[in-house]
């Protein structure tokens, strides 16, 4: 509510007091405490229930699904694209400076990272793949440590810190304001193992402190919040928190979540992201963070729907232009679509196979066939072949 306009006739302070009193009356207990030892709670006001219902419907994939994500022939391409986007923007939130174009080229081609920023993005992509592979499993302390190792591989000053929960004697991370004031100090290191065990039980479906049922999306958001609040590791806690959020959502069968990227929304307004944390910590009320993250998630689904609508329209335009489209398979149509949009795009057997999750031989045959038709040209670059659109590309598509 801090970033919303108060109702007519109320000052922001009056609105805050009234809302705070109402939320205290509706507060639900959580099995977590703040650094000071005060119990965290949350409530389910209309500001939570309305967007929560919308997200449950959208993320569960029960209505209004677009053909690209329900058709097995095309869904993997959209999934890989969304995983790449989340990996890139989540890393950029933590300071990675690699451009989106270079990052996507690295991920698609499979080349090894050359800088720390590229390594962060590479790690995040692998972390999202790890989450997908283990989505149905319980979230345990060991799994969290494994995921942290993936997130921070080759990026820490001391490689031994990867997957190692901070211990007594370690320098703890704290958050400062622009004026140098400490605005968040995480719990003491000796509390971390027990706190993480509690968080893992909660993330895997364990009940709240009073055996209350917690809505799935709210559970995922609270796990995101607590991982950021407690700072279990020397670095990478934010990237870890966002990856585990996806894990909880997928574990709860909210499968369309893997097609959206929350980090691109958070990156557009990082100050709001930070304030949502701080307001929840100031009042020991996670409702602030829940409301903000529900808004972020709904906006991410809006972006997904707009993106899919544009892609469907572009696909139709391309197919209309390709007079003999029946002679191309869906993967070749994807190449044609991307080559129309970007004349400089390059393809390799590895990148094409990875984008569509097909074998090396299937990817090679796709590219060779398009080369034989005159749509692509091939040249050797280093130890591999690279295909690009030919100078006659558009004329051939139009049947000229």
Secondary structure as a PSIPRED ss2 file (coil, helix, strand):
# PSIPRED VFORMAT (PSIPRED V4.0)

   1 X C   1.000  0.000  0.000
   2 X C   1.000  0.000  0.000
   3 X C   1.000  0.000  0.000
   4 X C   1.000  0.000  0.000
   5 X C   1.000  0.000  0.000
   6 X C   1.000  0.000  0.000
   7 X C   1.000  0.000  0.000
   8 X C   1.000  0.000  0.000
   9 X C   1.000  0.000  0.000
  10 X C   1.000  0.000  0.000
  11 X C   1.000  0.000  0.000
  12 X H   0.000  1.000  0.000
  13 X H   0.000  1.000  0.000
  14 X H   0.000  1.000  0.000
  15 X H   0.000  1.000  0.000
  16 X H   0.000  1.000  0.000
  17 X H   0.000  1.000  0.000
  18 X H   0.000  1.000  0.000
  19 X H   0.000  1.000  0.000
  20 X H   0.000  1.000  0.000
  21 X H   0.000  1.000  0.000
  22 X H   0.000  1.000  0.000
  23 X H   0.000  1.000  0.000
  24 X H   0.000  1.000  0.000
  25 X H   0.000  1.000  0.000
  26 X C   1.000  0.000  0.000
  27 X C   1.000  0.000  0.000
  28 X E   0.000  0.000  1.000
  29 X E   0.000  0.000  1.000
  30 X E   0.000  0.000  1.000
  31 X E   0.000  0.000  1.000
  32 X E   0.000  0.000  1.000
  33 X E   0.000  0.000  1.000
  34 X C   1.000  0.000  0.000
  35 X C   1.000  0.000  0.000
  36 X C   1.000  0.000  0.000
  37 X C   1.000  0.000  0.000
  38 X C   1.000  0.000  0.000
  39 X E   0.000  0.000  1.000
  40 X E   0.000  0.000  1.000
  41 X E   0.000  0.000  1.000
  42 X E   0.000  0.000  1.000
  43 X C   1.000  0.000  0.000
  44 X C   1.000  0.000  0.000
  45 X C   1.000  0.000  0.000
  46 X H   0.000  1.000  0.000
  47 X H   0.000  1.000  0.000
  48 X H   0.000  1.000  0.000
  49 X H   0.000  1.000  0.000
  50 X H   0.000  1.000  0.000
  51 X H   0.000  1.000  0.000
  52 X H   0.000  1.000  0.000
  53 X H   0.000  1.000  0.000
  54 X H   0.000  1.000  0.000
  55 X H   0.000  1.000  0.000
  56 X H   0.000  1.000  0.000
  57 X H   0.000  1.000  0.000
  58 X H   0.000  1.000  0.000
  59 X H   0.000  1.000  0.000
  60 X H   0.000  1.000  0.000
  61 X C   1.000  0.000  0.000
  62 X C   1.000  0.000  0.000
  63 X C   1.000  0.000  0.000
  64 X C   1.000  0.000  0.000
  65 X C   1.000  0.000  0.000
  66 X C   1.000  0.000  0.000
  67 X H   0.000  1.000  0.000
  68 X H   0.000  1.000  0.000
  69 X H   0.000  1.000  0.000
  70 X H   0.000  1.000  0.000
  71 X C   1.000  0.000  0.000
  72 X H   0.000  1.000  0.000
  73 X H   0.000  1.000  0.000
  74 X H   0.000  1.000  0.000
  75 X H   0.000  1.000  0.000
  76 X H   0.000  1.000  0.000
  77 X H   0.000  1.000  0.000
  78 X H   0.000  1.000  0.000
  79 X H   0.000  1.000  0.000
  80 X H   0.000  1.000  0.000
  81 X H   0.000  1.000  0.000
  82 X H   0.000  1.000  0.000
  83 X H   0.000  1.000  0.000
  84 X H   0.000  1.000  0.000
  85 X H   0.000  1.000  0.000
  86 X H   0.000  1.000  0.000
  87 X H   0.000  1.000  0.000
  88 X H   0.000  1.000  0.000
  89 X H   0.000  1.000  0.000
  90 X H   0.000  1.000  0.000
  91 X H   0.000  1.000  0.000
  92 X H   0.000  1.000  0.000
  93 X H   0.000  1.000  0.000
  94 X C   1.000  0.000  0.000
  95 X C   1.000  0.000  0.000
  96 X C   1.000  0.000  0.000
  97 X C   1.000  0.000  0.000
  98 X C   1.000  0.000  0.000
  99 X C   1.000  0.000  0.000
 100 X H   0.000  1.000  0.000
 101 X H   0.000  1.000  0.000
 102 X H   0.000  1.000  0.000
 103 X H   0.000  1.000  0.000
 104 X H   0.000  1.000  0.000
 105 X H   0.000  1.000  0.000
 106 X H   0.000  1.000  0.000
 107 X H   0.000  1.000  0.000
 108 X H   0.000  1.000  0.000
 109 X H   0.000  1.000  0.000
 110 X C   1.000  0.000  0.000
 111 X C   1.000  0.000  0.000
 112 X C   1.000  0.000  0.000
 113 X C   1.000  0.000  0.000
 114 X C   1.000  0.000  0.000
 115 X C   1.000  0.000  0.000
 116 X H   0.000  1.000  0.000
 117 X H   0.000  1.000  0.000
 118 X H   0.000  1.000  0.000
 119 X H   0.000  1.000  0.000
 120 X H   0.000  1.000  0.000
 121 X H   0.000  1.000  0.000
 122 X H   0.000  1.000  0.000
 123 X H   0.000  1.000  0.000
 124 X H   0.000  1.000  0.000
 125 X H   0.000  1.000  0.000
 126 X H   0.000  1.000  0.000
 127 X H   0.000  1.000  0.000
 128 X H   0.000  1.000  0.000
 129 X H   0.000  1.000  0.000
 130 X H   0.000  1.000  0.000
 131 X H   0.000  1.000  0.000
 132 X H   0.000  1.000  0.000
 133 X H   0.000  1.000  0.000
 134 X C   1.000  0.000  0.000
 135 X C   1.000  0.000  0.000
 136 X C   1.000  0.000  0.000
 137 X C   1.000  0.000  0.000
 138 X C   1.000  0.000  0.000
 139 X C   1.000  0.000  0.000
 140 X C   1.000  0.000  0.000
 141 X H   0.000  1.000  0.000
 142 X H   0.000  1.000  0.000
 143 X H   0.000  1.000  0.000
 144 X H   0.000  1.000  0.000
 145 X H   0.000  1.000  0.000
 146 X H   0.000  1.000  0.000
 147 X H   0.000  1.000  0.000
 148 X H   0.000  1.000  0.000
 149 X H   0.000  1.000  0.000
 150 X H   0.000  1.000  0.000
 151 X H   0.000  1.000  0.000
 152 X H   0.000  1.000  0.000
 153 X C   1.000  0.000  0.000
 154 X C   1.000  0.000  0.000
 155 X C   1.000  0.000  0.000
 156 X C   1.000  0.000  0.000
 157 X C   1.000  0.000  0.000
 158 X C   1.000  0.000  0.000
 159 X H   0.000  1.000  0.000
 160 X H   0.000  1.000  0.000
 161 X H   0.000  1.000  0.000
 162 X C   1.000  0.000  0.000
 163 X C   1.000  0.000  0.000
 164 X C   1.000  0.000  0.000
 165 X C   1.000  0.000  0.000
 166 X C   1.000  0.000  0.000
 167 X C   1.000  0.000  0.000
 168 X C   1.000  0.000  0.000
 169 X C   1.000  0.000  0.000
 170 X C   1.000  0.000  0.000
 171 X C   1.000  0.000  0.000
 172 X C   1.000  0.000  0.000
 173 X C   1.000  0.000  0.000
 174 X E   0.000  0.000  1.000
 175 X E   0.000  0.000  1.000
 176 X E   0.000  0.000  1.000
 177 X C   1.000  0.000  0.000
 178 X C   1.000  0.000  0.000
 179 X C   1.000  0.000  0.000
 180 X C   1.000  0.000  0.000
 181 X C   1.000  0.000  0.000
 182 X E   0.000  0.000  1.000
 183 X E   0.000  0.000  1.000
 184 X E   0.000  0.000  1.000
 185 X E   0.000  0.000  1.000
 186 X C   1.000  0.000  0.000
 187 X C   1.000  0.000  0.000
 188 X C   1.000  0.000  0.000
 189 X H   0.000  1.000  0.000
 190 X H   0.000  1.000  0.000
 191 X H   0.000  1.000  0.000
 192 X H   0.000  1.000  0.000
 193 X H   0.000  1.000  0.000
 194 X H   0.000  1.000  0.000
 195 X H   0.000  1.000  0.000
 196 X H   0.000  1.000  0.000
 197 X H   0.000  1.000  0.000
 198 X H   0.000  1.000  0.000
 199 X H   0.000  1.000  0.000
 200 X H   0.000  1.000  0.000
 201 X H   0.000  1.000  0.000
 202 X H   0.000  1.000  0.000
 203 X H   0.000  1.000  0.000
 204 X C   1.000  0.000  0.000
 205 X C   1.000  0.000  0.000
 206 X C   1.000  0.000  0.000
 207 X C   1.000  0.000  0.000
 208 X C   1.000  0.000  0.000
 209 X C   1.000  0.000  0.000
 210 X C   1.000  0.000  0.000
 211 X C   1.000  0.000  0.000
 212 X C   1.000  0.000  0.000
 213 X C   1.000  0.000  0.000
 214 X C   1.000  0.000  0.000
 215 X C   1.000  0.000  0.000
 216 X H   0.000  1.000  0.000
 217 X H   0.000  1.000  0.000
 218 X H   0.000  1.000  0.000
 219 X H   0.000  1.000  0.000
 220 X H   0.000  1.000  0.000
 221 X H   0.000  1.000  0.000
 222 X H   0.000  1.000  0.000
 223 X H   0.000  1.000  0.000
 224 X H   0.000  1.000  0.000
 225 X H   0.000  1.000  0.000
 226 X H   0.000  1.000  0.000
 227 X H   0.000  1.000  0.000
 228 X H   0.000  1.000  0.000
 229 X H   0.000  1.000  0.000
 230 X H   0.000  1.000  0.000
 231 X C   1.000  0.000  0.000
 232 X C   1.000  0.000  0.000
 233 X C   1.000  0.000  0.000
 234 X C   1.000  0.000  0.000
 235 X C   1.000  0.000  0.000
 236 X C   1.000  0.000  0.000
 237 X H   0.000  1.000  0.000
 238 X H   0.000  1.000  0.000
 239 X H   0.000  1.000  0.000
 240 X H   0.000  1.000  0.000
 241 X H   0.000  1.000  0.000
 242 X H   0.000  1.000  0.000
 243 X H   0.000  1.000  0.000
 244 X H   0.000  1.000  0.000
 245 X H   0.000  1.000  0.000
 246 X H   0.000  1.000  0.000
 247 X H   0.000  1.000  0.000
 248 X H   0.000  1.000  0.000
 249 X H   0.000  1.000  0.000
 250 X H   0.000  1.000  0.000
 251 X H   0.000  1.000  0.000
 252 X C   1.000  0.000  0.000
 253 X C   1.000  0.000  0.000
 254 X C   1.000  0.000  0.000
 255 X H   0.000  1.000  0.000
 256 X H   0.000  1.000  0.000
 257 X H   0.000  1.000  0.000
 258 X H   0.000  1.000  0.000
 259 X H   0.000  1.000  0.000
 260 X C   1.000  0.000  0.000
 261 X C   1.000  0.000  0.000
 262 X H   0.000  1.000  0.000
 263 X H   0.000  1.000  0.000
 264 X H   0.000  1.000  0.000
 265 X H   0.000  1.000  0.000
 266 X H   0.000  1.000  0.000
 267 X H   0.000  1.000  0.000
 268 X H   0.000  1.000  0.000
 269 X C   1.000  0.000  0.000
 270 X H   0.000  1.000  0.000
 271 X H   0.000  1.000  0.000
 272 X H   0.000  1.000  0.000
 273 X H   0.000  1.000  0.000
 274 X H   0.000  1.000  0.000
 275 X H   0.000  1.000  0.000
 276 X H   0.000  1.000  0.000
 277 X H   0.000  1.000  0.000
 278 X H   0.000  1.000  0.000
 279 X H   0.000  1.000  0.000
 280 X H   0.000  1.000  0.000
 281 X H   0.000  1.000  0.000
 282 X H   0.000  1.000  0.000
 283 X H   0.000  1.000  0.000
 284 X C   1.000  0.000  0.000
 285 X E   0.000  0.000  1.000
 286 X C   1.000  0.000  0.000
 287 X H   0.000  1.000  0.000
 288 X H   0.000  1.000  0.000
 289 X H   0.000  1.000  0.000
 290 X H   0.000  1.000  0.000
 291 X H   0.000  1.000  0.000
 292 X H   0.000  1.000  0.000
 293 X H   0.000  1.000  0.000
 294 X H   0.000  1.000  0.000
 295 X H   0.000  1.000  0.000
 296 X H   0.000  1.000  0.000
 297 X H   0.000  1.000  0.000
 298 X H   0.000  1.000  0.000
 299 X H   0.000  1.000  0.000
 300 X H   0.000  1.000  0.000
 301 X H   0.000  1.000  0.000
 302 X H   0.000  1.000  0.000
 303 X H   0.000  1.000  0.000
 304 X H   0.000  1.000  0.000
 305 X H   0.000  1.000  0.000
 306 X H   0.000  1.000  0.000
 307 X H   0.000  1.000  0.000
 308 X H   0.000  1.000  0.000
 309 X H   0.000  1.000  0.000
 310 X H   0.000  1.000  0.000
 311 X H   0.000  1.000  0.000
 312 X H   0.000  1.000  0.000
 313 X H   0.000  1.000  0.000
 314 X H   0.000  1.000  0.000
 315 X H   0.000  1.000  0.000
 316 X H   0.000  1.000  0.000
 317 X H   0.000  1.000  0.000
 318 X H   0.000  1.000  0.000
 319 X H   0.000  1.000  0.000
 320 X H   0.000  1.000  0.000
 321 X H   0.000  1.000  0.000
 322 X C   1.000  0.000  0.000
 323 X C   1.000  0.000  0.000
 324 X C   1.000  0.000  0.000
 325 X H   0.000  1.000  0.000
 326 X H   0.000  1.000  0.000
 327 X H   0.000  1.000  0.000
 328 X C   1.000  0.000  0.000
 329 X C   1.000  0.000  0.000
 330 X H   0.000  1.000  0.000
 331 X H   0.000  1.000  0.000
 332 X H   0.000  1.000  0.000
 333 X H   0.000  1.000  0.000
 334 X H   0.000  1.000  0.000
 335 X H   0.000  1.000  0.000
 336 X H   0.000  1.000  0.000
 337 X H   0.000  1.000  0.000
 338 X H   0.000  1.000  0.000
 339 X H   0.000  1.000  0.000
 340 X H   0.000  1.000  0.000
 341 X H   0.000  1.000  0.000
 342 X C   1.000  0.000  0.000
 343 X C   1.000  0.000  0.000
 344 X C   1.000  0.000  0.000
 345 X C   1.000  0.000  0.000
 346 X C   1.000  0.000  0.000
 347 X E   0.000  0.000  1.000
 348 X C   1.000  0.000  0.000
 349 X H   0.000  1.000  0.000
 350 X H   0.000  1.000  0.000
 351 X H   0.000  1.000  0.000
 352 X H   0.000  1.000  0.000
 353 X H   0.000  1.000  0.000
 354 X H   0.000  1.000  0.000
 355 X H   0.000  1.000  0.000
 356 X H   0.000  1.000  0.000
 357 X C   1.000  0.000  0.000
 358 X C   1.000  0.000  0.000
 359 X C   1.000  0.000  0.000
 360 X H   0.000  1.000  0.000
 361 X H   0.000  1.000  0.000
 362 X H   0.000  1.000  0.000
 363 X H   0.000  1.000  0.000
 364 X H   0.000  1.000  0.000
 365 X H   0.000  1.000  0.000
 366 X H   0.000  1.000  0.000
 367 X H   0.000  1.000  0.000
 368 X H   0.000  1.000  0.000
 369 X H   0.000  1.000  0.000
 370 X H   0.000  1.000  0.000
 371 X H   0.000  1.000  0.000
 372 X H   0.000  1.000  0.000
 373 X C   1.000  0.000  0.000
 374 X C   1.000  0.000  0.000
 375 X C   1.000  0.000  0.000
 376 X E   0.000  0.000  1.000
 377 X E   0.000  0.000  1.000
 378 X E   0.000  0.000  1.000
 379 X E   0.000  0.000  1.000
 380 X E   0.000  0.000  1.000
 381 X E   0.000  0.000  1.000
 382 X C   1.000  0.000  0.000
 383 X C   1.000  0.000  0.000
 384 X E   0.000  0.000  1.000
 385 X E   0.000  0.000  1.000
 386 X E   0.000  0.000  1.000
 387 X E   0.000  0.000  1.000
 388 X E   0.000  0.000  1.000
 389 X E   0.000  0.000  1.000
 390 X C   1.000  0.000  0.000
 391 X C   1.000  0.000  0.000
 392 X C   1.000  0.000  0.000
 393 X H   0.000  1.000  0.000
 394 X H   0.000  1.000  0.000
 395 X H   0.000  1.000  0.000
 396 X H   0.000  1.000  0.000
 397 X H   0.000  1.000  0.000
 398 X C   1.000  0.000  0.000
 399 X C   1.000  0.000  0.000
 400 X C   1.000  0.000  0.000
